[in-house]
Amino acid sequence: MKLFRAEEVDQIPWPDSVDGRYARMFFDPLLRHGSSHFFSNVDAEIFLLVFGEKVLPVTPGRMDPGSCYVSSPYDHYIRYARVELETIGNRWVEIPCSFVLWLLGLFLRWARINNVIYVNNWFLSTNLYPALNREELEEVTAFLQQQFPGRVVMFRSLNEGTDARLLEVFDSLGYSRVLSRQLYVSDLSDSSYRKKRDYKNDRKLLDSTVYEVVDGKNLSEEEIGRVIDLYNALYLEKYTELNPHFTVQWIRTAIEQDLLHVKLLVRHGRIDGVLGFFERGGVMTTPLLGYDTSVPIDLGLYRLLSILLLVEAQERGLILNQSSGAAGFKRGRGAVGYLEYSMVHVGAAGFRERCAWWTLGSLMRAIAEPLLRRYEL
């Protein structure tokens, strides 16, 4: 087991395995050019942990909050939570919760909540995992606690729908579950979703749409710019600037390296919708999705993108992690809601950090979990 810095990229013994090749295609460019070259609101120091046939990215959390939520626990649990509160539409809930968040934010800054070491963080909203056993995770935990003394070891993006076995392993190693969000998973091996009325209507829409479904393998610079504009209009302008900011360089690299499979909805030569998905370990998720919000709603751009995702996952024999949001829409098409967790190990951390994660974990269980279940955020 060895940890490599960015300046040692040419010395990395990339394993000739599925996981090794995948990690090399993704992280070799990031190590050479820096994270902000590909994700403009992520300024992270990147290490790679190589052991056996596996490679895991390792990233220290920044002590100064204020960038992308995928690289800052403070931005994830405080700033992003403020955005989510606004979607509830109930002032009697929003006002007291906003006050609690303000107090909690002050405390978590003092308690150095960002003093973590992220493991398997790919700077996307959802991280997918390679196969990891108990012995490997135990060794990784001990090794990183030695290499980064005083930091909390943290893994993002685990849920009972796709990671039940892995969660049990984390539990057995003394990790704590800290609630992250509620997301939706479609297991397409269960054909009951095809009986859903919404699914049937979406298939009819796909069969009769005026849009052409185009593969995005060979996009021009201008077309990549349009794709990013569509993503930004939905995820940054409509939701929050805390989401990852993709650059032209990342989209181009991800497509060229087959890290991201892109589908476009094109009408009269103009791209009005885009989705980009990737898969690992039998699971598929979609970090890139966007559509022209000025297009009449009866053309059903979001419905078309959603049914395309289901069709792609079905044809590839994959479980579809549909991330969070649009709860009623996704449930109406057979998706099942699961709570997503960050797994944290505070064994070698300092007093402040221990206080931070104990307090945050307790509040998430007592307050956030009931809200998520009730309002399906």
N, C-alpha and C positions, 0 to 999 in steps of 0.2 A: 504494500500500500504506500503510494507516494503522492505528494501534493506538488503541482506544477504552477508556477506563476506565468503571467502573460509573456514576460521576456524569455521564458524557457520553452516557448511554443514549438521550436524546431527540435527540441529534445524529447517531446512527449512520445512514448511508445504506444501509439494508438492501437488498441486491440483490433484484430481482424474478425470482428463479430458484428452482429446486427446493431447492438448498442454502441459499440466502439465506432463503427462507420457513421452512424447517425450523429453521435456527439461530435465527431471530427468535422462533418459537413456544417454543423450549426456553429460550433465554437471556435474553430480555427480562424474564421474571419473576424469574430468578435475579439479574440485575443490579439490579433494583429492590428485592428483598427480602433478598438475601444467600444464599449457598450453604447455610448451616445451617438456613434456613427450610424447605428441601426435603430436605436430607440432614443429619440432625442430628449426625453425627460428621464432617462436612466443613466446616472453617472456612477457606475459600480466597478469595484475592483473584482476581477474574476480569477479564481483558481480552478484547476481541474484535479480531481481526486481519481487516480487510476488504480484499480485493483482487479486482479483476475481478468475477466473479459468485459468488465464494466468501467464506465467513466461517469462520474457525477460532477456537475458544476458546483462550486462552492463560492459563496459571495457574502462578505461581511456586510451587515446592515450599516447604513450611514447614520452617524450620530446626529446629523442635522436634518430634521424632517423637512419635507416640502418638495417632493418630486413625484414619482410614480408609486402607487400603492403597492406594487409587486415587489418593491425593494425597501420598503419602510413600514414596519409594524405600526408606527404612530399614524402614518397617513392611511393605512388600511383600517385601523380600528377606531380612529377619531375623526379624521377629515372625511373619509368615505362614509362613515356612519352618519355624519351630519347630512350628507347628500341623500342617503337612503331615508332618513327621517322625513324629509320633505315630500316623499312619495306617499306617505301614509294618509295625509289629508285629514288628520284629526288633531286639532290644536291642543286638546286636553292631554294627548299623548306626546305631541311634539315639544311643548314648552318644558315640562318637567324633565323629559329625556335630554333636551338640549342643555339644560342646566347641569345634569349629571355628566354629560359628555365634556362640558367645559371644565368642571372640577376634575374629572378623570384625566383630561388632557394635561392639566397642570401637574398632576401627580405623576403621570407616566413620563413626562419630560424629566422631572426630578429623578425618577427611578430608572432612567436610561433604558427605556423600552426598546430602542433601536440597537442596543448592544447585543446583537444576535449574529449568528453565522448561519445563513441560509444554505440548505443542501437541496440539490436538484431543483434550483430555481432557474427557469428558462426565460424569465422576464415576460411571460405571457399570463393572461388571466387565469388559465388552468394549466397546471403542470401534470403531465402523464408520467407514469413510473415504469422502469424496467422491473424484471423479476428480482426481488431482493429477499434473502432468507434471514433468519434470526441472527445467525453467526456473523453475517456480513454487516448487518445494521449495528450489532453490538460493537464490532471492531471499528466501524466508521465513527460511531459516537465517541468511543474512548480516544481514538486518534485525533479527532477534531477538538475535543476538550483539551488535549495536550498541546495541539498546535495553536489554538486560540484561547488561552486561559482567561477565565472571567466572562466569556460570552455564552449566551444561551444557544443551544443547538436547535435549529428550527426547520421543519419540513412543511411546505404548504400543500394545499389542494388534495386532501384525502377525504373520501366519502364512503359510506357503507354500501352504496350501490355498486361501485367498481373496485373498491379497495378494502373490503371487509377483512380479508385475511391479513393484509399488511397492517391494518389498524390494530388488530389483535397482537401482532408482533410488537408494535410500538408500545402498546399498553403493558406488555410483559417486561419491557425494558425500562419501565419507569417514566415514560413520556406522559405528558398531560395533554388532554384534548382541549383546545381552545377554539370555540365556535367561530367560524369564518362567515358563512352565508348559507342560504338554501339554494340548491341547484336542482336540475331536472335531468333524469337519465331515461333513455329509451332503450330497452332490451328488445331488439327486433327479432330475436329467436321466438318470442311469444307473439304469435300472429294476431292476437286479439285487437291490437291497435288498428288493424285494417277494417274492423267493423265499426270504428268510430265515425260518426257522421261528418265531423270536421275533416277527418282524413280523406274520406271519400270525396267530399266537396273540393278539397285541395287537389286531388288527383285529376278531377274533371277540369279544374282551372288550368293545371299544367298541360293537359291534353289540348286545350282550346286557346291557350294564351297567344297574344300577338307577339310575345317576346321569343327570341331565338336563344337557346341555351348554348353558349360558346365556351370551349375550353380555353383557359387563360395561360397556356404554356408559353406563348410567344407574344408577350405584351411589349408595346413600344414605350418609350419614356413618357409620352403624353398619356397613354392609357394607364400606366402605373400611377401617374399623378391624379387621374380621374378616380381610380380605385381608392387611393388614399383620401381624396376629398369626400367620397361617399362614406367611408369608414368614419372619418372625422365628424361628419355631419350628424351621425348617429351616436357614436360612443363618446365623443369629446364635447360637442356642442349641445346635444340633447341630454346627455347623462352627466359626465364629469370629466374635467381635464386631468383627473388623477389616473385615468386609464392610460395604457401604453400609447406613446406617440410613435407610430411606425414611420420610417423614412423610406424614400425611394430605393436606397441601397439595400435595405433589409428585404423589401418585397422582391426586388430583382434577384438577390442572392437566394432567398428561400425558394423561389420558383425554379431557378437554374439548378439548384442542388436537390430538387424533388423533396424538399422539406415541407412544402406547402402546395396543396392541390387546389387550383383556383377555377371556379366556374363563374361565368358572367351572364347576365341577362341583358341582351342587346336589342334595341329597337331603332330602326332607321339609322343604323350605324353608330348609335350612341349607347354607351354603357350606362344603364340605369340601376343595376343591382350587381352585387359581388358577394361571393362567399369563398373563404379559403380555409381548408381543414387539413389536419394531419392526424396520424394514427400511431399508437405505440401499444404493444401488449394487448391487442384485441379491442382497444378503445379508441374512439375517434372524437375529436373536439374541434371547435371552430373559433380561432382567435381573430379571424378577419371576416367581418360581415358589415355590409352597408348598402343603402339604397337611396335613391333620390326622393327626398321627403316632399318635394313639390309636385311629384307625379300624382294624378288622381288616385284615390284610395281604391276605387273599384277595379283597377288593374292588378291589385293584389300582390305588390312586389314582395312584401314580407312573407306572405303565404307561399309564394312561389319559391323563395329562398329556403323556407323551412321544409317544404315538401322535397326539394332537391336534396337537402341534407339527409332526410329520412331514406330517400331512394338510394343515395350513395352508400349510406351505412348498411342498408339491407343487402345491396348487391355485393358488398365487400365482406359481409358476415361479421360486422362489428357492432359493439355496443356504442351508442351515441350519448356522449356527455354534452348536454345542451346548455350548460352553464346556468346562470341565474336570470331572473326577470321574466316578464310575460307569463306568469304562473298559470293563469286560467287558459291561455292559448295553448301552452304546451301540454297541460293535463288533458285538454280536450282532444289531443292527438295521441294519447296513450302514455305520455311521459310520467314518471314517478318522482316525487320530490324526496330529496335526501339532504340531511345537514352535512355541510362540508366543514372540515376542521384543519387547523394548523396544529401540528404535533411539536411540543416543545420539551426539551430536557434541560432543567435548571441545575443539575447536579454539581457542576463546577463553577456556577455563576456567583456573583457577589450578592450581598444583602439587598441592595437596591433592586437589582434585577429579579431576585426571588420574590420580593414584595410586588413588583410590577406584574409579573405573570400570575401570581396567586390571586391578586386583586382582579386583574382583567378576566381570568378564567372564571372566577366566582360570579362576577357581574354578568358575563355573557350567559352563564347558565341560568341565572336568576331573572334577568331582564330581557336580553336579546333573544334567547331561544323562544320564550313564549310569544314575543312580538313576531318573530319569523313564522312561527306556526300559525298564528292568528291572521296576520296580514299577508302571508306568503310573499315576502319581499324578494 
